[in-house]
């Protein structure tokens, strides 16, 4: 039976399906081109599965881009950290990753805590706009089915990091819990922390509508 991969924003039935998805993502860009907010968010979720995720992420990821590497004949994903340093990484290594780190689980819990609210917010925006809105990248009119509601600046990962620093959160396994339903879900075990993050997110978040890529997901 094929082993699936679950990221906070998207799930894949198998590793081969995930490989195809991220290969297509890489091929959408030219060397030196920075990823869109939509792809940026999903790639960061994947990066946390990398065997050396902590070293790759370092002081925090500012952006992702495609570029050639000195030691490889083909282009791959690169990241730039907040201190200006850069590194490359293999999406294949991320897909082959096994266990999620505590940092990734905390990120997933943060994502889950605001997901329902953002879904309702997206629906309200489209309803108030008469059923269509303008894509922030292409300028084209899109329907709710064609749209992704994405964080712009600050990125969601930076909101999570800011929350940890500002509230001096100490990551510990007891801070999160997995759901008991059919889908594997990571939630906050402490409702007070969840509410605190939701308020922090509401103050910091900026989101915009972007047209989905037609990749079968």
C-alpha positions as CSV (number, residue, x, y, z in Angstrom):
1,X,0.0,0.0,0.0
2,X,1.4,3.4,-1.0
3,X,2.5,5.6,1.9
4,X,0.7,9.0,1.9
5,X,2.1,12.4,2.9
6,X,0.1,14.9,4.9
7,X,1.2,18.5,5.0
8,X,-0.8,21.2,6.8
9,X,-2.2,22.6,3.5
10,X,-2.3,19.6,1.2
11,X,-2.2,15.8,1.3
12,X,-0.8,13.3,-1.2
13,X,-1.9,9.7,-1.6
14,X,1.6,8.5,-2.3
15,X,5.2,9.7,-2.3
16,X,5.2,9.5,-6.1
17,X,2.2,11.9,-6.3
18,X,4.1,14.3,-4.0
19,X,7.2,14.0,-6.1
20,X,5.2,14.8,-9.3
21,X,3.6,17.8,-7.6
22,X,6.9,19.4,-6.4
23,X,8.7,18.6,-9.7
24,X,5.9,20.5,-11.5
25,X,6.3,23.3,-9.0
26,X,10.0,23.6,-9.7
27,X,9.5,23.5,-13.4
28,X,7.1,26.5,-13.3
29,X,10.0,28.8,-12.4
30,X,13.1,30.0,-14.2
31,X,16.5,30.1,-12.5
32,X,16.7,33.1,-10.1
33,X,12.9,33.4,-9.9
34,X,11.3,33.7,-6.5
35,X,8.3,31.5,-5.6
36,X,4.8,32.9,-5.3
37,X,3.2,33.2,-1.8
38,X,1.1,30.1,-2.5
39,X,4.0,27.9,-3.5
40,X,6.3,29.4,-0.8
41,X,3.9,28.4,2.0
42,X,3.6,24.8,0.8
43,X,7.3,24.3,0.1
44,X,8.1,25.5,3.6
45,X,5.7,22.9,5.0
46,X,7.6,20.3,2.9
47,X,11.0,21.6,4.0
48,X,10.2,20.8,7.6
49,X,10.4,17.1,6.6
50,X,14.0,17.4,5.5
51,X,16.5,15.3,7.6
52,X,18.5,18.5,8.2
53,X,15.5,20.9,8.5
54,X,16.9,22.7,11.5
55,X,20.2,23.5,9.8
56,X,18.5,24.4,6.5
57,X,16.0,26.8,8.1
58,X,18.6,28.3,10.5
59,X,17.5,31.7,11.7
60,X,14.4,31.6,9.5
61,X,13.5,31.5,5.8
62,X,12.9,34.8,4.0
63,X,12.1,33.3,0.6
64,X,12.5,30.4,-1.8
65,X,13.7,30.5,-5.3
66,X,15.0,28.2,-8.1
67,X,18.7,28.2,-9.0
68,X,21.5,26.0,-10.2
69,X,23.9,24.6,-7.6
70,X,27.6,24.3,-8.1
71,X,27.6,20.6,-7.3
72,X,24.6,19.6,-9.4
73,X,24.0,19.8,-13.2
74,X,20.4,20.7,-12.8
75,X,18.4,23.4,-11.0
76,X,16.8,22.9,-7.6
77,X,15.1,24.8,-4.9
78,X,17.1,27.3,-2.9
79,X,16.2,29.3,0.2
80,X,17.4,32.6,1.5
81,X,17.5,33.1,5.3
82,X,16.7,36.3,7.2
83,X,20.4,36.9,7.7
84,X,21.0,36.8,3.9
85,X,22.7,33.4,3.8
86,X,21.5,30.9,1.3
87,X,21.4,27.1,0.7
88,X,19.9,24.6,-1.6
89,X,17.9,21.5,-0.7
90,X,16.3,18.5,-2.4
91,X,12.5,18.1,-2.3
92,X,13.1,14.4,-2.8
93,X,14.9,14.3,0.6
94,X,12.0,16.1,2.1
95,X,9.5,13.6,0.6
96,X,11.6,10.7,1.9
97,X,11.5,12.2,5.4
98,X,9.9,10.1,8.1
99,X,9.1,11.8,11.4
100,X,7.9,15.3,12.0
101,X,9.8,17.5,14.4
102,X,8.2,19.2,17.3
103,X,8.7,22.6,15.5
104,X,6.7,21.2,12.6
105,X,3.9,19.9,14.8
106,X,3.7,23.3,16.5
107,X,3.5,24.9,13.0
108,X,0.7,22.5,12.1
109,X,-1.2,23.3,15.3
110,X,-1.0,27.0,14.5
111,X,-2.2,26.4,11.0
112,X,-5.1,24.3,12.2
113,X,-6.2,26.8,14.8
114,X,-6.9,29.5,12.2
115,X,-7.9,27.3,9.2
116,X,-11.7,27.3,9.9
117,X,-11.8,31.1,10.4
118,X,-9.8,31.7,7.2
119,X,-12.1,29.4,5.2
120,X,-15.1,31.4,6.4
121,X,-13.3,34.7,5.8
122,X,-12.6,33.6,2.2
123,X,-16.2,32.7,1.6
124,X,-17.4,36.0,3.0
125,X,-15.0,38.0,0.8
126,X,-16.3,36.3,-2.4
127,X,-19.9,36.7,-1.3
128,X,-19.5,40.4,-0.7
129,X,-17.6,40.8,-4.0
130,X,-20.5,39.2,-6.0
131,X,-18.9,35.9,-6.6
132,X,-15.6,36.8,-8.2
133,X,-12.4,38.6,-7.1
134,X,-9.2,39.8,-8.7
135,X,-6.1,37.6,-8.5
136,X,-3.3,39.6,-6.8
137,X,-0.7,38.2,-9.1
138,X,-2.3,38.0,-12.6
139,X,-5.1,40.6,-12.3
140,X,-7.6,38.1,-13.6
141,X,-11.0,37.6,-12.2
142,X,-11.4,34.3,-10.3
143,X,-14.1,32.4,-8.6
144,X,-13.8,30.9,-5.1
145,X,-13.1,27.5,-6.6
146,X,-10.2,28.9,-8.5
147,X,-8.7,30.8,-5.6
148,X,-6.2,30.3,-2.8
149,X,-6.3,32.7,0.1
150,X,-2.7,33.1,1.0
151,X,-0.6,35.0,3.5
152,X,1.6,37.7,1.9
153,X,3.8,39.7,4.3
154,X,4.5,38.6,7.0
155,X,4.5,35.0,5.9
156,X,2.6,32.6,8.1
157,X,5.9,31.0,9.2
158,X,7.1,34.4,10.4
159,X,3.9,34.9,12.3
160,X,4.5,31.6,14.1
161,X,8.1,32.5,14.9
162,X,7.1,36.0,16.1
163,X,4.5,34.4,18.3
164,X,7.0,32.0,19.8
165,X,9.5,34.8,20.5
166,X,7.0,37.4,21.8
167,X,5.3,34.9,24.2
168,X,8.5,33.0,25.1
169,X,6.9,29.7,24.1
170,X,8.9,26.7,25.1
171,X,8.3,23.9,22.7
172,X,7.4,20.7,24.5
173,X,5.6,17.5,23.3
174,X,2.7,18.3,25.8
175,X,1.9,21.5,23.9
176,X,0.3,19.7,21.0
177,X,-1.9,16.7,20.5
178,X,-3.0,14.6,17.5
179,X,-6.6,14.2,16.6
180,X,-8.5,11.0,17.0
181,X,-10.6,11.1,13.9
182,X,-9.8,9.5,10.5
183,X,-7.4,12.3,9.4
184,X,-4.2,12.9,11.2
185,X,-4.5,16.4,12.7
186,X,-2.2,18.2,15.1
187,X,-3.9,20.6,17.5
188,X,-3.0,22.6,20.5
189,X,-3.5,20.7,23.7
190,X,-3.8,24.0,25.6
191,X,-6.8,26.0,24.5
192,X,-5.3,29.1,26.1
193,X,-2.3,29.0,23.8
194,X,-4.6,28.4,20.9
195,X,-6.6,31.4,21.6
196,X,-3.5,33.5,22.2
197,X,-2.1,32.5,18.8
198,X,-5.5,33.2,17.1
199,X,-5.5,36.8,18.5
200,X,-1.8,37.3,17.6
201,X,-2.5,36.0,14.0
202,X,-5.5,38.3,13.7
203,X,-3.3,41.3,14.5
204,X,-0.4,40.4,12.3
205,X,-1.8,38.6,9.2
206,X,-2.2,40.0,5.8
207,X,-3.8,37.8,3.1
208,X,-4.7,38.0,-0.6
209,X,-6.4,36.0,-3.3
210,X,-4.3,34.1,-5.8
211,X,-5.3,31.9,-8.7
212,X,-4.7,28.2,-8.2
213,X,-2.3,26.3,-10.4
214,X,-4.0,23.5,-12.3
215,X,-1.9,20.6,-11.1
216,X,-4.6,18.2,-10.2
217,X,-4.7,19.2,-6.5
